[in-house]
Amino acid sequence: MKKYKAPGIGQFLRLTYHEMAYCLDTGKLITSQRDPESVFRTVHRSVLNIIPAYSCTVYLFNPVRSILTRAVSAVSDIGSYRDIRLSSGIGIAWHVAKSGKMMVVRNVTKCKYYSQAVDSPDATDVKCVLSFPLRKDNNHLGSISIINPRKDSEKIISILSVIADYTAIAMENADQYIKAKSLSLKDGLTGLYNTRFLFGELEDLAGDAIKQGIPFSVIFMDIDNFKSTVDTCGHLNGSQAIQEVAMTILDELKKPEFAVSYGGDEFVVILPACKKKEAVKRALKIRHRMERTVYLANRGLSVSLSASFGVASFPEDTVDTRQLLDLADRALFTMKSSGKNGVQGIFEISEGSD
């Protein structure tokens, strides 16, 4: 195992104009990507353009738990991407990610860090590993490992180190982009999705329902007599009560189901692959959980809350997503008018009601 120092400015100055231009163009391409999968694919293509090899793998490092939590591997002659869960403390990839120092291992049998489970994708016969850290400032983000490269000159290693630096920047940018995008689709008070996310997802679900015959249902719900709760407990406690109701809803959901803060004390629950009768049962479960929950207990209060629910299903009730929400809202209004604290399905509304 030959030890290399991280490339210094002198090594970069020894690169030709075309090599430095290639580094710059590749860096721009990598950092222009906005989602992690695109970053990984671009890095894979770029690395294997520079240095033909069996595979290129990007590992992500979790500094809190000091483990590699995920690896996206792209094998040159297979081209597949997959998630891998890895143990801590083993493998060249882990050591490089943890230490932040690159390693050039020309004979893995002489490397104490080598682990077939970590460093040998698809159980290939590994002889040589080049591994580069992904770090941004003091953050250790992971590593890039190249298996069985056909050449590994110092000049190529210098170029790959530059690519690794650009990859780290791209990964951090992608992470910030995902966080910002997520925040733009979330309600600030409850953490539930907002209506922007809702309408986009409804269109996707409608497409699946039409093409693949997968139905889905919506539950429209509204907290009963919430104004009186606010008048009695105050606006700050009212906001916390809404947060706690949101948690009540989430406790009854399982992925890919999701809830939306529709505004104020109204919520929408989306149940993919769920028909009408089952959706009514799910609404009843949320209603019963609310009845068993004491709200604002940590404020020294003991508040009971109930809600009214309206249910509609696609395509059973309509094949128009806007109308679907409207029908669920009408069912909710009918329940509000007839006594509150209950579940109303659209099939229970007479044709003449508006």
C-alpha positions in Angstrom: 0.0 0.0 0.0 1.6 3.2 -1.1 0.8 6.4 0.8 -0.1 9.5 -1.0 -0.4 13.0 0.4 -3.4 15.1 -0.7 -2.4 16.9 -3.9 -0.9 20.3 -3.3 -0.9 23.3 -5.6 2.4 22.1 -7.1 0.8 18.9 -8.4 -2.1 20.8 -9.9 0.3 23.2 -11.7 1.8 20.1 -13.4 -1.5 19.4 -15.0 -1.8 20.5 -18.6 -4.2 23.2 -19.7 -6.6 20.7 -21.1 -6.5 18.6 -17.9 -7.3 21.6 -15.7 -10.0 22.6 -18.1 -11.5 19.1 -17.9 -11.4 19.3 -14.1 -13.2 22.7 -14.2 -15.8 21.5 -16.7 -16.5 18.3 -14.8 -16.7 20.2 -11.5 -19.3 22.5 -13.1 -21.3 19.5 -14.3 -21.3 17.7 -11.0 -22.2 20.8 -8.9 -25.0 21.7 -11.3 -27.0 18.6 -10.1 -29.7 19.2 -7.6 -30.7 15.7 -6.4 -28.3 13.2 -4.9 -29.0 10.4 -7.4 -28.1 12.8 -10.3 -24.9 13.7 -8.4 -23.9 10.0 -8.0 -24.6 9.2 -11.7 -22.6 12.2 -12.9 -19.7 11.4 -10.6 -19.8 7.7 -11.8 -19.6 8.7 -15.4 -17.0 11.3 -14.9 -14.7 9.1 -12.8 -14.9 6.2 -15.2 -14.1 8.5 -18.1 -10.9 9.5 -16.3 -9.9 6.1 -15.2 -11.4 2.8 -16.6 -12.2 0.5 -13.7 -14.5 -2.2 -12.5 -16.7 0.1 -10.5 -17.1 3.5 -8.8 -18.9 3.7 -5.5 -20.0 6.7 -3.5 -20.3 6.1 0.2 -22.2 8.5 2.6 -20.8 8.9 6.1 -22.8 9.5 9.2 -20.5 11.3 11.6 -22.9 11.1 14.6 -22.9 7.3 14.5 -19.5 7.0 12.8 -20.8 4.6 10.2 -21.4 4.4 6.5 -25.2 4.5 6.4 -25.7 4.3 2.6 -23.7 3.6 -0.5 -24.7 4.0 -4.1 -22.7 1.7 -6.2 -22.5 1.9 -10.0 -20.7 -1.1 -11.6 -19.3 -0.2 -15.0 -20.4 -3.3 -16.7 -23.7 -3.5 -15.0 -24.7 0.1 -14.4 -27.0 -0.6 -11.5 -27.6 1.5 -8.4 -28.4 0.1 -5.0 -28.6 1.0 -1.3 -26.2 -0.9 1.0 -26.3 -0.8 4.8 -22.8 -1.1 6.3 -21.3 -1.8 9.7 -19.1 0.7 11.4 -15.3 0.7 11.7 -14.5 -1.7 8.8 -13.5 -1.3 5.2 -11.2 1.1 3.3 -14.2 3.2 2.4 -15.1 3.7 6.1 -11.5 4.5 7.1 -11.1 7.1 4.3 -14.5 8.7 5.1 -13.7 8.8 8.8 -10.1 10.0 8.5 -10.6 12.3 5.6 -7.4 11.0 4.0 -7.1 9.3 0.6 -5.8 5.8 0.2 -4.2 4.0 -2.8 -4.2 0.3 -2.1 -2.6 -1.8 -4.9 -2.8 -5.1 -3.1 -5.8 -5.4 -0.8 -4.4 -8.6 0.8 -1.8 -6.4 2.5 -4.2 -3.7 3.7 -5.5 -4.1 7.2 -8.5 -1.9 6.5 -9.8 -4.0 3.5 -13.2 -5.6 4.0 -14.8 -7.8 1.3 -18.3 -7.0 2.7 -17.7 -3.2 2.3 -15.1 -2.8 -0.4 -16.1 -5.6 -2.8 -19.3 -4.7 -4.6 -21.1 -7.8 -6.0 -18.3 -10.0 -4.6 -16.0 -9.3 -7.4 -12.3 -10.2 -7.2 -10.8 -7.0 -5.8 -7.1 -6.4 -6.2 -6.7 -2.7 -6.1 -8.7 0.2 -4.5 -8.4 3.9 -4.9 -10.4 5.7 -2.2 -10.9 9.5 -1.9 -12.5 11.3 1.0 -15.5 13.6 0.5 -15.1 16.5 2.8 -16.3 20.1 2.9 -14.6 22.3 5.3 -14.5 20.2 8.5 -17.5 18.0 7.5 -16.7 14.4 6.5 -19.4 13.5 4.1 -18.2 10.1 2.8 -15.8 8.6 0.3 -15.5 7.6 -3.4 -13.9 4.2 -4.0 -12.7 3.0 -7.4 -12.3 -0.8 -7.7 -9.6 -2.4 -9.9 -8.5 0.8 -11.8 -6.4 0.1 -14.9 -4.1 2.9 -14.1 -3.3 5.1 -11.1 -0.6 7.7 -12.0 -0.1 10.6 -9.6 -1.5 12.9 -12.3 -4.8 10.9 -12.4 -4.9 10.8 -8.6 -4.6 14.6 -8.6 -7.5 14.9 -11.0 -9.6 12.5 -9.1 -9.0 14.4 -5.9 -10.3 17.5 -7.5 -13.4 15.6 -8.7 -13.9 14.3 -5.1 -13.8 17.9 -3.8 -16.4 19.0 -6.4 -18.5 15.9 -5.4 -18.5 17.0 -1.7 -19.6 20.5 -2.7 -22.4 19.0 -4.9 -23.5 16.6 -2.1 -23.8 19.5 0.4 -25.6 21.6 -2.2 -28.0 18.8 -2.9 -28.7 18.3 0.8 -29.5 22.0 1.2 -31.7 22.0 -1.9 -33.7 19.0 -0.6 -34.1 20.6 2.8 -35.3 23.9 1.2 -37.6 22.1 -1.1 -39.0 20.1 1.8 -39.6 23.2 3.8 -41.4 24.8 0.8 -43.9 21.9 0.9 -44.4 21.8 4.6 -46.7 23.8 6.9 -44.6 25.8 9.4 -46.9 25.2 12.4 -47.7 21.5 12.2 -44.9 20.1 10.0 -47.5 18.4 7.8 -47.5 18.9 4.1 -49.1 22.0 2.6 -51.6 22.4 -0.2 -48.9 22.9 -2.8 -47.7 19.4 -2.1 -51.3 18.1 -1.9 -52.4 19.1 -5.4 -49.3 17.8 -7.0 -49.6 14.4 -5.3 -53.3 14.2 -6.1 -52.5 14.5 -9.8 -49.9 11.7 -9.5 -52.3 9.4 -7.6 -55.0 10.1 -10.2 -52.6 9.1 -13.0 -51.8 5.8 -11.2 -55.5 5.2 -10.6 -56.3 5.6 -14.3 -53.3 3.7 -15.7 -53.0 1.0 -13.1 -56.4 0.8 -11.5 -55.2 1.8 -8.1 -57.9 3.7 -6.2 -57.3 6.2 -3.4 -59.3 8.1 -0.9 -59.3 11.5 0.8 -60.5 12.4 4.3 -61.4 16.0 4.9 -61.5 16.8 8.6 -62.2 19.9 10.8 -61.8 20.3 14.5 -65.2 20.9 16.1 -65.9 24.1 18.0 -62.3 25.1 17.8 -63.0 28.8 18.2 -64.4 28.2 21.7 -61.2 26.4 22.6 -59.1 29.4 21.4 -61.4 31.8 23.3 -61.0 29.8 26.5 -57.3 28.8 26.3 -55.8 31.6 24.2 -54.3 31.7 20.7 -50.9 30.3 21.7 -52.5 27.3 23.3 -54.8 27.0 20.3 -51.7 26.8 18.0 -50.2 24.1 20.2 -53.5 22.2 20.2 -53.5 22.2 16.4 -49.9 20.8 16.5 -51.0 18.0 18.9 -54.0 17.1 16.7 -51.5 16.9 13.7 -49.5 14.4 15.8 -52.7 12.5 16.6 -53.4 12.1 12.8 -49.8 11.0 12.1 -50.0 8.4 14.7 -52.8 6.7 12.7 -51.0 6.8 9.3 -48.5 4.6 7.7 -46.4 5.3 4.6 -47.2 6.2 1.9 -50.2 7.8 3.5 -49.8 11.4 4.4 -51.6 14.4 6.0 -52.0 18.0 4.9 -52.6 21.1 6.9 -55.3 22.7 4.8 -55.5 25.9 6.8 -56.3 26.7 10.4 -58.0 23.8 12.0 -58.7 21.9 8.8 -56.7 18.8 7.6 -56.7 16.5 4.6 -55.6 12.9 4.8 -54.6 11.0 1.7 -54.9 7.2 1.6 -53.3 5.6 -1.5 -54.6 2.2 -2.5 -57.6 2.7 -0.2 -61.2 2.2 -1.1 -64.2 4.0 0.3 -65.3 1.7 3.1 -61.7 1.2 4.4 -61.2 5.0 4.3 -64.3 5.5 6.5 -62.9 3.0 9.0 -59.6 4.9 9.0 -61.4 8.1 9.7 -63.2 6.5 12.6 -59.8 5.4 14.0 -58.6 9.0 13.9 -61.8 10.1 15.5 -61.5 7.6 18.3 -57.9 8.4 19.0 -58.8 12.1 19.3 -61.5 11.1 21.8 -59.0 9.2 23.9 -56.4 12.0 23.8 -56.0 14.8 26.4 -54.7 17.9 24.7 -52.5 20.7 26.2 -51.7 18.5 29.2 -48.2 20.0 29.4 -49.7 23.4 29.7 -51.6 22.4 32.9 -54.8 22.1 30.9 -57.1 19.2 30.1 -58.7 19.8 26.8 -60.9 17.4 24.9 -61.2 17.8 21.2 -63.3 16.2 18.5 -63.5 16.5 14.8 -65.9 16.0 11.9 -64.8 14.0 8.9 -65.8 13.8 5.2 -64.7 10.9 3.0 -64.6 10.6 -0.8 -62.8 8.2 -3.2 -61.2 8.2 -6.6 -62.4 7.0 -9.1 -65.6 5.7 -7.2 -67.0 9.2 -6.6 -65.2 11.2 -9.3 -62.2 11.2 -11.7 -61.5 14.9 -11.1 -59.1 15.7 -8.2 -60.5 19.1 -7.4 -64.0 17.7 -7.3 -62.8 14.9 -5.1 -61.7 17.4 -2.5 -64.9 19.3 -2.9 -67.0 16.1 -2.4 -65.1 15.3 0.8 -65.6 18.8 1.9 -69.4 18.5 1.2 -69.5 15.3 3.2 -67.7 17.1 6.1 -70.2 20.0 5.9 -73.1 17.5 6.1 -71.6 15.9 9.2 -71.1 19.4 10.8 -74.7 20.2 10.1 -76.0 17.0 11.6 -74.3 17.0 14.9 -70.4 17.0 14.4 -67.9 14.5 15.9 -68.6 11.8 13.2 -67.6 10.5 9.8 -69.7 11.1 6.7 -69.0 9.3 3.4 -70.1 10.9 0.2 -72.2 7.9 -0.7 -74.4 8.8 2.3 -75.3 12.2 0.9 -78.5 12.4 -1.1 -78.2 13.4 -4.8 -80.1 16.5 -4.2 -77.9 17.9 -1.4 -75.5 20.8 -2.3 
